Amino acid sequence: MKTSSSTAADTKTTGNHAPAPLSEKRQKRAGEILAAARQVFIEKGFQKAAVSEIAHRAGIAEGLIFRYFPTKRDLLHEVLSEMYEPLIRDVEEGFSRLQGLRARLRFIIWRHVRVYAETPGLARLVLHEVRTGPDYAGSGLHALQVRYTQFAQLALMDAVKDGELAAGVDTEAARAMLYGGLEHLMWPVLFGNQSVNVDAVTESYTNLMLHGLQATTPETGVEARLSRLESLFAAAERGKNA
């Protein structure tokens, strides 16, 4: 199993020579460590996860792990990188083949809700322990999160340029609203063991985002717009619990 970014298992350095790939056997061992670490991190969380337990599940001595991953946090970052990289590729491919704000936002929302529905353990780990850490802002995982969420902002920026959205829309704020709102909606799924209807939440949340952002006619009063937003948010909640 090839890991997603460089670890001690990926290369070795001899003198002043360039790093050379290590054996397939060592690559396989790195994959076994990552698989065990993923299980333990999901079950115990990062703080309570013991390297000794990871080693036990991988069938190796504890000290051997540090020949592949210098610290437990390095191991966590590699586990989460293996989640992020294919997810980023998936979103990038979907984004590139779709046109128009609604189609793009709907796909981005649908794919993000699936993360909560299909990998709740990893999502809990990212939200509860990784993003709250003091070193998160300058970490590789923060960079991955920026890459992952950039497509929503690109869709919004293209929509402003194409006239689908009103000029002057704060696309960065809208991006933050999209992901922050979904995080709030999915909290009971992550920490309350509730199920989620992915398609229903996707449809209702896409409508919520678009009706909250699209320009309205002067005849549409503030109270009417607020009422519509409240109805859409209620529909999103019903879809989540369906």
N, C-alpha and C positions, 0 to 999 in steps of 0.2 A: 504494500500500500504506500503510495507516494504521498508525503505530507504536502500541505498547501504552501508552506513557506520554509525558508531555510532553518534547519535545526542541526544539532551536532550529528544527527544521523544522516543528514543529506550529503555532507562533504567532509573531507579531511584535508589538512594542509601539511605539506612536507617541505620544510625549510622555507625557501623563498618562492617555491612553485605555486601555481594557481591551485585552488581547491579542486580535488578530484572526487568523483562520486564514490560512495562506499558500496559495499556489496548489497546484493538483493536481499540477503539474509538480514542485514542490519536495517534495511528499509522496512522489511516485514516486521521486525521487532519494534521499530518506531510506531508502526501502525497499530500493533497490539497494545502498546502503552497508551496511545491516544484513545483507542476504543475503551480500554479499562477506565481511563481518566474521565472520559465522557460519561460513563455510567455512574461513577462515584460523584462527580460534580453535580449531575442531575439529581441524584438521590440525596446528597448531603449538603449541597451548596459548596461554595469555594472555601469559606472560612472553616467549616467543619470537616472538609475532606482531608483525609490523612494520606500522605504519600505512601505510607506503609500499606494501606489498603489497596491503593492503586497498583502497587508492585505485586501484592498478593494475587489480585485478580489477573494480572498480566503474567503471573507465574515466574517472576524474576526477583532478584534481590533488590531491596530498596535503593541501595547506592547506585545501581546500574541506571536507574531513571535519570540521574543527574549527569550521566555521560551523554544523554540525548537532549535533555532539557535542563538548563542550568538552575532554574527555580520553579517552584510550583506555579507561580503566576505566568511564567513562560509557557508552561504546559497548558494552562487555561487558555492563554491567548491562541495557542496553536489549535486547540479543540474548537474554539469559536471561529477561528479563521476558516476552518474546514466547513463550517456552516455558512459563513458569509460569502465566500468566493463563488460557489455554485449559485447561490441566491442572487448575487450581483449579476452574474452572467445571464441568468434566467430573466431578470428584469430588463437588462440591457437589450436582449434579443426581442422580448415582447414590445418594448418601447420603440425599437427601430422599425418594426413591421406595422405599427399602428399610426394612424393619422387622426388629428382632431383631439380637442381637449377631453371630451367625454370618454372616448374610447381609451385614451391613454390613462386618464385618472382611474377609470373603472378597473383597468388591468392592474395598475399599481396598488390600488386598495385591495383588490381580490387577492393578489399575491401576498400582501402583507398580512391580511387576516388569516391566510393559510399558515403563516409562520406560527401564530398563536394557537391555531387549531391543531396543527400537526406536530409541532415541537415545543410544547408548552414548558417543558423542563429547561430547555436552553433559553427560551424567552425570559423565563423567571430569573435565570442566572444573569443574563445581560442587564435586565431592568433593576433587579434588587441588589446585586453585588458589584457588577462591573462598572456600570455607569455612575454609581455613587462613590466609586473609589477616588482617592485624591490624585491619582496619577492618570486618570482616564483621559483628560483633555489632550494630553500630548502623546497618547499611546497609539500603537498601530491599530487597535480596535476602534478608536475614535475615527481614524482615517478611513477604515472600512465602512463605518456607519455613515460617514459623509458621502462616500462613493455610492452607497446603497440608496440613500435618500435624495441624491441629486436629481434623479429622473423626474420626481414630482415637480421640483422647481423648474426644470427644463421644459416640462409640459406646460406649466403656467406661463413661463416667459414666452414660449412660442405662441401661446394663445393670445397674449397681449399684443405681440407683434402682428399676428394675423387678424386682430380685431374681434376675436371671440370673447375677450375680457376687456373691461374698460381700461383705458390707459391710466397708469398711476397705481395699479394694484400692487400691493406689497407682496411680491411672490415669496420672499423668505418667510414672512409671517404666515402666509397661507400654507407653505410647506410645513411649518411648525404646527399649525392648527390641525393639518391632516393627520400627522403622525401622533401628536399629543392627544387628539380626540380619540383616535383608535386605541391608543394605549389605555385611556380611561375606560372606554367601552369594553375592552377585553380583560380588564382587571379581574372581574368575577370568574372569567374562564381560567385565568392563571392561578388565582388564589382561592377561588370558591368552587372549583371543579364543575362549573357550569358548561354545558355543551353550547355550540354555536353553529348556526346555519350560515355557512360562508357566503353563499350566493345572496341570501336575503340581506345580510349585513352589508355586503358589497353594494347592492343596488340602492338601498336606502341611504347609505353614507355617501355614495357618489352624488345622489340627488341633493343631499344636505350641503355638500361642498359647492356644487354648481349653483344652486339657488341662493346660497349665501354670498356668492362671488359675482355672479353675472349682473350686469347693469340692469336697473329697473326703470320703468317709465315714470315720469313725474306724477302720474295719477295714482301710482302705487304708494300708499302711505306707509309710514314707519311701523305703525301698529299691525298692518296687514302683513308686512314682511316678517316681523317678529313672530306673529301667529303661525306663519308658514314654516319658519325655522323650528318652532317648538313642535309642530306636527311631524316634521321630518325627523327630528331627534327622537321623538316618541316612537316613530316607526322603526328607527334603527334599534332602539331598545327591544321592541317586540321581535324584530328579526333575530337579534342575538339570543333571545330566550326560546326561539321556535324549535 
